[in-house]
Amino acid sequence: MAKFVYRMQNILELKKKIESQEKIAFSIANAKLMEEQEKLSALMIRRSSYEQMLKDMTSGELNIRDIKNCKESINTMKSMIRDQMLVIQKAQREVEIARIRLDEIMKDRKTHEKLREKAFENFKEELKQEESKETDQLVSFTYHNNNNRS
């Protein structure tokens, strides 16, 4: 029996490798985004604790220097939070770009897989036709041999 050989198998394998690399790139970008979001969360918690400290400082005995330092710390945290939000936006864009690239690569691979499936179906159809042809020849040969003997 004939063996099916897809002539573009090496391209399909290459597409699968590229897809796996893009999946890794996407997961790395996603992990980076999660890490940056965790940093933002930590900064917000820290700012909240400074705000609580400021609230406590203003309710008891007033120490102007400490209050001023605490306010500066809060402003610094606000600035760091804004900066971190920009970093998160950049990471989100990178995740989106990686997702789009992965989608394109996956579509490309699926297209090649469908081409392979169609080629395999054509191969099976050709095999079927070849078998039918051989069967017809065998029947014809047998029929002619039986008629010649009679």
C-alpha positions in Angstrom: 0.0 0.0 0.0 1.2 3.5 -0.8 2.4 5.7 2.0 1.0 9.3 2.3 3.8 11.9 2.2 2.7 15.5 2.6 5.1 17.6 0.5 4.9 20.6 2.8 5.3 18.7 6.1 8.5 20.6 7.0 6.6 23.9 6.7 3.8 22.6 8.9 6.4 21.5 11.5 8.0 24.9 11.3 4.7 26.6 11.9 4.1 24.4 14.9 7.5 25.4 16.3 6.9 29.0 15.7 3.5 28.7 17.4 5.0 27.1 20.5 7.6 30.0 20.6 4.8 32.5 20.3 2.9 30.8 23.1 6.0 31.1 25.3 6.4 34.8 24.4 2.8 35.4 25.2 3.0 33.7 28.6 6.2 35.7 29.4 4.5 38.9 28.5 1.4 37.9 30.6 3.7 37.0 33.6 5.4 40.4 33.2 2.0 42.1 33.3 1.0 40.2 36.4 4.3 41.1 38.1 3.8 44.8 37.3 0.2 44.7 38.6 1.5 43.2 41.8 4.0 46.0 42.2 1.2 48.5 41.7 -0.9 46.8 44.4 2.1 46.9 46.8 2.5 50.6 46.1 -1.1 51.3 46.7 -1.0 49.4 50.0 2.1 51.3 51.0 0.4 54.7 50.1 -2.6 53.6 52.1 -0.5 52.9 55.1 1.2 56.3 54.8 -2.2 57.9 54.6 -3.3 56.0 57.8 -0.1 57.2 59.5 -0.8 60.8 58.5 -4.3 60.4 59.9 -2.9 59.1 63.2 -0.3 61.9 63.4 -2.9 64.6 63.0 -5.2 63.2 65.6 -2.7 63.1 68.4 0.2 65.2 69.4 1.3 67.2 66.3 4.9 66.9 65.1 5.1 69.1 62.0 8.3 67.6 60.7 6.8 64.0 60.8 3.6 65.2 59.2 5.5 67.0 56.4 7.6 63.8 55.8 4.5 61.7 55.7 2.9 64.0 53.2 6.0 63.9 51.1 6.0 60.1 51.3 2.3 60.1 50.2 3.1 62.3 47.2 6.1 60.2 46.3 3.9 57.1 46.4 1.3 58.8 44.2 4.0 59.6 41.7 5.4 56.0 41.8 1.8 54.7 41.3 1.4 56.9 38.2 4.7 55.7 36.9 3.7 52.1 37.6 0.4 52.6 35.8 2.3 53.6 32.7 4.5 50.5 33.0 1.3 48.4 33.3 -0.2 50.1 30.2 3.0 49.3 28.3 2.9 45.7 29.6 -0.7 45.4 28.5 0.2 46.6 25.0 2.9 44.0 24.8 0.5 41.3 25.9 -2.0 42.4 23.3 0.7 42.4 20.6 1.9 38.9 21.6 -1.8 37.7 21.6 -2.3 39.1 18.1 0.9 37.5 16.8 -0.1 34.2 18.5 -3.6 34.3 16.9 -2.0 35.0 13.4 0.5 32.1 13.9 -2.3 29.8 15.0 -4.5 30.7 12.0 -1.5 30.1 9.7 -0.8 26.7 11.3 -4.5 25.7 11.1 -4.5 26.6 7.5 -1.5 24.4 6.8 -3.1 21.6 8.8 -6.3 21.9 6.7 -4.2 21.8 3.5 -2.6 18.6 4.8 -6.0 17.1 5.6 -7.2 18.0 2.1 -4.1 16.5 0.6 -4.6 13.3 2.6 -8.3 13.1 1.5 -7.1 13.5 -2.1 -4.6 10.8 -1.5 -7.2 8.4 -0.1 -9.5 9.2 -3.0 -6.7 8.4 -5.5 -6.0 5.2 -3.7 -9.7 4.3 -3.8 -9.8 5.0 -7.6 -6.6 3.0 -8.1 -8.1 0.1 -6.2 -11.3 0.4 -8.2 -9.3 0.4 -11.4 -7.4 -2.7 -10.4 -10.6 -4.4 -9.3 -12.1 -3.6 -12.7 -9.0 -4.9 -14.5 -9.1 -8.1 -12.4 -12.8 -8.7 -13.1 -12.3 -8.0 -16.8 -9.3 -10.3 -16.9 -11.2 -13.1 -15.1 -14.3 -12.6 -17.3 -12.2 -12.8 -20.5 -10.4 -15.9 -19.2 -13.7 -17.6 -18.3 -15.2 -16.8 -21.8 -12.1 -18.1 -23.6 -12.3 -21.4 -21.8 -15.9 -21.9 -22.7 
